[in-house]
Amino acid sequence: MFRKILLPIDIAEPEIAKEAIEAATALAGAFDSRVRLIHVTSPIVVASPMAVIPQTVYDQLGAYEKSELRRLADAIDLPKGMISTVVRVGAVYPELLAEAEEWGSDLIIVGAHKRSMATYLLGSSAAAIVRHAACTVMVVRSGKKATLL
């Protein structure tokens, strides 16, 4: 039923990532699905149009996130050829939706915080993904509440 599962991971939220990984692993095992872990990192924003940022800084963008995704992927109990990772740079939900379309995902499993005032004030990436995804989306709700910071 689900051949390609896209699994967005926020490196800064390991508890939420763990719950989403468990759900993805169970479904992937049942349907013999491929799983792709994705993290979206923020681009470098400069305060001055005259600022010069060396290319080496751009080259290192996402390096830590790539290593963390690889570490998480290595711990998943699925055949290693069935798991891949990718780091994209940009705004979270547009990049996730672009990856889902380009990779041909038929399921996105999103870890989400328990609702709080922060999600009412700011919205959530999970809600945006559910509203705009072209494929099925599963939201794995965590017991952890979202915060403003």
C-alpha positions as CSV (number, residue, x, y, z in Angstrom):
1,M,0.0,0.0,0.0
2,F,2.7,2.5,1.0
3,R,5.9,2.1,-1.0
4,K,7.7,5.3,-0.1
5,I,7.5,6.9,3.3
6,L,8.9,10.3,3.9
7,L,9.8,11.0,7.5
8,P,10.5,14.6,8.5
9,I,12.9,14.8,11.5
10,D,13.6,17.8,13.6
11,I,17.0,17.1,15.0
12,A,16.3,19.4,18.0
13,E,13.3,17.3,19.0
14,P,14.6,13.8,19.6
15,E,11.5,12.6,21.6
16,I,9.1,13.5,18.8
17,A,11.5,12.0,16.2
18,K,11.6,8.7,18.2
19,E,7.8,8.3,18.1
20,A,7.6,9.1,14.4
21,I,10.5,6.7,13.6
22,E,8.7,3.9,15.5
23,A,5.5,4.5,13.5
24,A,7.4,4.6,10.2
25,T,9.4,1.5,11.1
26,A,6.2,-0.5,11.8
27,L,4.5,0.6,8.6
28,A,7.6,0.0,6.5
29,G,8.1,-3.5,7.9
30,A,4.4,-4.3,7.2
31,F,4.4,-2.9,3.6
32,D,8.1,-3.5,2.6
33,S,8.4,0.3,2.1
34,R,11.4,2.5,1.6
35,V,11.9,5.2,4.2
36,R,13.5,8.6,3.7
37,L,14.5,10.7,6.7
38,I,14.5,14.4,5.9
39,H,15.6,17.4,7.8
40,V,15.1,21.0,6.6
41,T,17.7,23.5,7.8
42,S,17.4,27.2,7.7
43,P,19.3,29.2,5.0
44,I,22.0,31.7,6.0
45,V,20.3,35.1,6.4
46,V,22.6,38.1,6.3
47,A,21.7,41.4,7.9
48,S,23.6,43.5,5.5
49,P,23.6,43.3,1.7
50,M,27.3,44.1,1.8
51,A,28.1,41.1,4.0
52,V,30.4,38.5,2.5
53,I,30.0,34.9,3.7
54,P,32.8,32.5,2.6
55,Q,31.8,29.6,0.4
56,T,33.2,27.2,3.1
57,V,30.4,28.3,5.4
58,Y,27.8,27.4,2.8
59,D,29.5,24.1,2.2
60,Q,29.2,23.2,5.9
61,L,25.4,24.1,6.0
62,G,23.6,21.0,7.0
63,A,26.7,18.9,7.8
64,Y,25.7,18.3,11.4
65,E,22.1,17.5,10.4
66,K,23.3,15.0,7.8
67,S,25.4,13.2,10.4
68,E,22.5,13.1,12.9
69,L,20.1,11.8,10.3
70,R,22.6,9.1,9.3
71,R,23.0,8.1,13.0
72,L,19.2,7.9,13.4
73,A,18.9,5.9,10.1
74,D,21.6,3.4,11.2
75,A,19.6,2.6,14.4
76,I,16.4,1.8,12.4
77,D,15.6,-1.9,12.3
78,L,15.1,-2.2,8.5
79,P,17.4,-3.3,5.7
80,K,19.9,-0.6,5.1
81,G,19.0,-0.4,1.4
82,M,15.5,0.6,2.3
83,I,16.5,3.7,4.3
84,S,17.9,7.0,2.9
85,T,18.5,10.5,4.2
86,V,18.4,14.0,2.8
87,V,18.9,17.5,4.2
88,R,17.3,20.4,2.4
89,V,17.8,24.1,2.9
90,G,14.8,26.5,3.1
91,A,11.4,26.9,4.7
92,V,10.2,23.7,6.4
93,Y,6.9,22.8,4.8
94,P,7.6,23.9,1.2
95,E,10.8,21.9,1.2
96,L,9.2,18.9,2.7
97,L,6.4,19.0,0.1
98,A,8.9,19.4,-2.7
99,E,10.9,16.4,-1.5
100,A,7.7,14.3,-1.2
101,E,6.8,15.2,-4.8
102,E,10.3,14.7,-6.2
103,W,10.9,11.4,-4.4
104,G,7.4,10.1,-5.2
105,S,6.3,9.7,-1.5
106,D,2.9,8.1,-1.0
107,L,3.0,8.7,2.8
108,I,4.4,11.4,5.0
109,I,4.7,10.6,8.7
110,V,5.0,13.7,10.7
111,G,5.8,13.9,14.4
112,A,3.8,16.7,16.1
113,H,3.7,18.4,19.5
114,K,0.6,18.3,21.7
115,R,-1.4,21.4,21.0
116,S,-0.5,24.5,23.0
117,M,-0.9,28.3,22.8
118,A,2.2,28.4,20.6
119,T,0.5,26.4,17.9
120,Y,-2.6,28.5,18.1
121,L,-0.5,31.7,17.7
122,L,2.0,30.5,15.2
123,G,0.4,27.5,13.5
124,S,2.5,24.4,13.0
125,S,4.5,22.8,10.2
126,A,2.5,19.6,10.7
127,A,-0.8,21.4,10.0
128,A,0.6,23.0,6.9
129,I,1.9,19.7,5.6
130,V,-1.5,18.0,6.2
131,R,-3.3,20.8,4.4
132,H,-1.0,21.0,1.4
133,A,0.4,17.5,0.8
134,A,-0.6,15.6,-2.3
135,C,-0.2,12.3,-0.6
136,T,-1.5,10.7,2.6
137,V,-0.2,12.2,5.8
138,M,0.0,10.5,9.2
139,V,0.4,12.7,12.3
140,V,2.1,11.0,15.2
141,R,1.0,13.2,18.2
142,S,3.6,13.5,21.0
143,G,2.8,14.2,24.6
144,K,5.3,17.1,24.6
145,K,3.8,20.6,24.3
146,A,5.0,23.1,21.8
147,T,6.7,26.2,23.1
148,L,7.1,29.7,21.7
149,L,10.9,29.4,21.8
